[in-house]
Amino acid sequence: RSLATPDKVTVTLDGMEMLDPCWLKPDSIETERILTVLDETMTKLELSSLIPCIIDSLDRFADVLGPEITINLVEHQKLSNEMEQLLASSEEADTVRAEERRGCLCLLEQRLKCSVRNVLRLLLTNPSLCQALKHEAWAREPSAEAFIKAFEEFKNFMLERLLTSPREEEEKVQFMEDISLQIKKNTEAITALQADLAAAIRTREEEIHKKDNMIKDLKTSIQELIKDCKASIQQIKKKGEEQQEEELRASQAKCATLQEDVQELGAQLHSLVLEHRASELALRKRKRRVEAEIVNWIQKYDTDMGEKQAEYEEVHAAYTKEKTVVSLLTEKHTMLLQEYSQIEEERRIQQEKEEQALKELATKTRAAIRIQAFWRGYLVRSFFKSKRKKKKDKGKGKKAKK
């Protein structure tokens, strides 16, 4: 049975597109403003849930966050620690100072809220930093994750409500009524199918009852067959016993022939043992001769090695003397090398001093030449200046006489 017609399938698809917020677009400034507020709130929620994770990794992000954000985060961490300590102490304290602790708690709560607002304000002024922090693999707390997910669902619900027109609302209601009608029809079809299934089950049970009767008949036939098999087994067993007796007599005759073969093989073994003993005696004599030759070779080796040992000791004594002489020469060479290095260093220092003196002399010479040239120029200028003054004085005297 077909549970849905093509027309109803088309209605269902249109309805699903109508319910999907991705198909909707804002059509008024108020709607856009509300959606902007929801998006900003979502961003602030995500950033505020990341603040504990950022504080835990503050050393790693100090250069990226900057000094101002870092200082505010440190202050926020201090306030959070104070809040935790105050909550822990309020659980253990008596009821006498409960009001005082409640006032401190309210004040600390206000300061903590202001701290969160300041941190969010500083973070939101740097969009690139916010995106980098969001892309980090943070592990949010389950409660924060659940709250963000619930707020996202609320935002989608508000988006759907804001962007749904009255006409679309009526279409949605009609669509839900069509779905209810379709569910009712499907329920009736399922009831009919369940009745057909019950009838099929009853038919199946009748067939199973017939098969049970057939199985009983087969069991009785099997029992009769077992009785016939027992009789045939007894006959086969009797024939097997007779055949076993015949084979026993044949095996006894075969054992007698094998016993004769064993005796013949024993005589052959005795003769082979005598032959092998004679060959063993010859081999033992050869072994003694070889052992005597080995002893002689060992003695000769010992004498040769003694001579070689004496020669080695003489050579070793000469090598020890030469080694002491070489060590003395090496020490002397080391001393001479140190003296040579010291002399070379003194020569180098003396040469550097001479070069430095020559440089200073050249510098002084150039300075003296420049001073002398300046002084000569000064004398020449002074001489010519005095001459000009005299000429001017003479010219003034002549004019006065006139």
Buried (B, 14 or more C-beta within 10 A) or exposed (E): EEEEEEEBEEBBEEBEEBBEBEEBEBEEEEBEEBBEEBEEEBBBBBBBBBBBBBBEEBEEBEEEBEEEBBEBBEBBBEBBEBBEEBEEEBEEEEEEEEEEBEEBBEEBEEBBEEBBEBBBEBBBEBEEBBEEBEEEEBEBEEEBEEBBEEBBEEBEEBBBEBBBEEEBEEBBEEBEEBBEEBEEEEEEEEEEEEEEEEEEEEEEEEEEEEEEEEEEEEEEEEEEEEEEEEEEEEEEEEEEEEEEEEEEEEEEEEEEEEEEEEEEEEEEEEEEEEEEEEEEEEEEEEEEEEEEEEEEEEEEEEEEEEEEEEEEEEEEEEEEEEEEEEEEEEEEEEEEEEEEEEEEEEEEEEEEEEEEEEEEEEEEEEEEEEEEEEEEEEEEEEEEEEEEEEEEEEEEEEEEEE
